[in-house]
Amino acid sequence: MHKNLVKIAVVDDSKTMLLTLKAMLNGLGYTNVETFTSARLAFGIVERDINAFHCILTDLNMPEFDGMAFIRKLGEVGYPGGVAIVSEMDERVIALAADLAKAHHVRLIGNLSKPVSIKQIEMVLDRLSTLNVVKQHALQYLSEQELIDAIENQQVEPYYQPKINSLTNRVESLEILARIVKPGHIDAILPQHFLPTAVSLGIENIITFQLVEKAARHYSELKVLFEHDFKLAINLSPKQMQDYFCAQQMATILCVNGLQPNQFIIEVTEEYALRTPEQLETLNRLRMNGYGVALDDFGTGFTNLNQLRTLPFTEIKIDRSFISSIRDDKFSQVIVKSLIDVTKEQKVELVAEGVEDIEDLEYLKQSEIGILLQGFFICRPKPIKEVIRWYSKWKQMTDKSFS
């Protein structure tokens, strides 16, 4: 969606601040902006039309109906858009606001400190792309027959993206990502072009198990390459997490290929995969059977820091929207610091996904614990032959940095 079609509400009791924010938004190309000196008036519009705005920027300290009450009411009506707080809060207040927003099922996408800069606004609004409120251009999907043919012809291939220890530069695990590779085609077909078809046909498990089987066959070769044990990680969909027999089926495939569940990490997406008793039972069964379990895209759903202490995750993956430009984003820094504290306390791995430039990498490497780093700056998803070539270069580069 073009920026001028993104609907934004700005709520602040200061008319000067409203004019300033609107001018900045217009300067960034966001021209569909409404301003309100009263949060109650803004909420009245949302109450009548829940999709009235894609994003709301709100002050906290306002008379009568303040920002926290506004956020609570947005949660009560199920507002699906992004919310950014405009304030001068200290780090503890920001962290609490994030937890409260999640408790109210509101998608907090950032904090803008007064005086507000254009760069802050731009970074926060970039996070709207992680929500489903700003619809993208329609994708072209594989037909049912095309997908069935690809599966029957063994064209579903595992591509790998490494997770690197920030202290040692070791490859601790490889995430398995599905691609369809057709003879004569230069580019692999990405999941967004075939997974919706797989879901409609009910054949997600076939794709997952084909990937796991191929990755299991690659494991020995990669272990020799890395010169140490590592883990493989794969994502399970909400529908697969509903399946009571999912863990048993996975274990059978691994056993046939000489691997154990403790060599695998199952990634579940926070926003979609933890809503029902069946999904939570599957989560628990996976852990009971020895799998690692990762909470993927943390920050896009409603899991708060206290819940992380009660659910049996072995790994937390911070959504890329909190990692992009983290060096300059105070809100993201507070979220990441809080997660570092929780994961250290719980002895859980923390993964920063979406590391896409040297500034992000250098900031995250300052952590005292070994955060796992994943992103295009380190390595794009690659087939096994290209992973082998990448690792040779990576090892040479990191060996020099330690010498």
QUIGIFEN-V343716 format. One record per pair of residues at least 12 apart in sequence whose ideal C-beta (glycine too) atoms are under 7 Angstrom apart, sorted by the first residue. I is the first residue (numbers start at 1). GAP is how many residues later the second one is. Records with the same first field share a line. If there is no record, write none. Layout:
# QUIGIFEN-V343716
I->GAP / GAP
This chain:
# QUIGIFEN-V343716
1->133 / 134 / 135
3->26 / 27
4->25 / 27 / 28
5->27
6->24 / 26 / 48 / 49 / 128
7->25 / 45 / 46 / 47
8->17 / 22 / 24 / 25 / 45 / 46 / 47 / 49
9->25 / 27 / 33 / 44 / 47
10->12 / 23 / 25 / 47
11->25 / 28 / 31 / 45 / 46 / 47 / 48 / 59
12->47 / 74
13->24 / 46 / 49 / 50
15->22
18->17 / 19
21->36 / 95
22->13
24->92 / 94 / 97
25->96
27->91
28->90 / 93 / 94
38->27
39->19 / 23 / 26 / 28 / 31
40->24 / 25
43->27 / 30
46->28 / 31 / 33
47->30
50->27 / 28 / 29 / 30
53->28
54->27 / 74 / 79 / 80
55->26 / 27 / 70 / 73
56->25 / 27
57->27 / 29 / 55
58->12 / 25 / 27 / 28
59->27 / 28
60->25 / 27
67->18
71->12 / 30 / 33 / 35
72->32
74->32
75->29 / 30 / 31
79->27
80->53
81->52
82->25 / 27 / 45 / 46 / 49 / 51
83->18 / 23 / 24 / 25 / 26
84->25 / 26 / 27 / 28 / 40
85->12 / 23 / 26
86->26 / 28 / 30
87->24 / 27
88->25 / 26
89->22
91->243
94->17 / 237 / 240
95->239 / 243
98->237
99->205 / 206
102->200 / 201 / 202
103->201
105->197
107->24
109->15 / 18 / 19
110->14 / 17 / 221
111->219 / 220
112->12
113->217
119->209
123->202 / 206
127->194
130->170 / 189 / 191
139->53 / 54
140->53
141->52 / 53 / 55 / 56
142->47 / 51 / 52 / 55
144->53 / 57
147->47 / 50 / 51
150->30
151->55 / 56 / 59
155->25 / 26 / 27
156->22 / 24 / 51 / 54 / 55
157->22 / 24 / 57 / 226
158->18 / 53 / 56 / 57
159->18 / 20 / 222 / 223 / 224
160->14 / 15 / 16 / 221 / 222 / 224 / 227
161->13 / 14 / 16 / 213 / 218 / 220
162->12 / 216 / 217
163->12 / 188 / 209 / 210 / 211
164->208 / 209 / 214
165->205 / 207
166->198 / 199 / 201 / 204 / 205 / 207
167->203
168->202
169->229
170->58
171->55 / 59
172->58 / 59 / 200
173->57 / 58 / 59 / 60 / 92
174->56 / 58 / 59
175->58
176->35 / 39 / 56 / 57 / 58
177->204
178->13 / 29 / 33
180->14
199->40
204->33 / 35 / 36
205->35 / 44
208->26 / 32
209->44
211->23
212->22 / 38 / 41
213->40 / 44
215->17
216->38 / 41 / 43
217->40
218->166
219->13 / 40
225->163 / 166
231->32 / 33 / 34 / 61
232->31 / 32
233->32 / 34 / 61
234->32 / 33
235->32 / 34 / 61
236->30 / 32
238->34 / 35 / 41
241->27 / 32 / 38 / 41
242->34 / 36 / 37
243->39
244->34 / 37 / 38
246->36
247->35 / 38 / 39 / 42
251->38
260->30
261->28 / 29 / 30
262->28
264->27 / 28
265->26 / 27 / 29 / 50
266->20 / 25 / 27
267->27 / 29
268->15 / 25 / 27 / 28
269->27 / 28
270->25 / 26 / 27 / 28 / 30 / 31 / 33
271->26 / 29 / 30
274->29
283->29
284->28
287->25
292->22 / 23
293->19 / 20 / 21
294->19 / 20 / 21 / 23
295->18 / 21 / 22
296->21
297->20 / 22
298->18 / 19 / 20 / 21
299->19 / 20 / 22 / 23 / 36
300->19
305->33 / 37
308->34
309->33 / 37
313->35
314->34 / 35
315->33 / 34 / 36
316->23 / 27 / 32 / 34 / 35
317->34 / 36
318->18 / 21 / 33 / 34 / 35
320->33 / 34
322->13 / 14
323->29 / 30 / 31 / 32 / 37
324->30 / 32 / 36
326->34 / 37
327->32 / 33 / 36
340->27 / 29
344->25
349->23
350->21 / 22
351->21 / 23
352->12 / 19 / 21 / 22
353->21 / 22
354->21
355->18 / 19 / 20 / 22 / 23
356->19 / 20 / 21
357->20
358->19
361->12 / 16
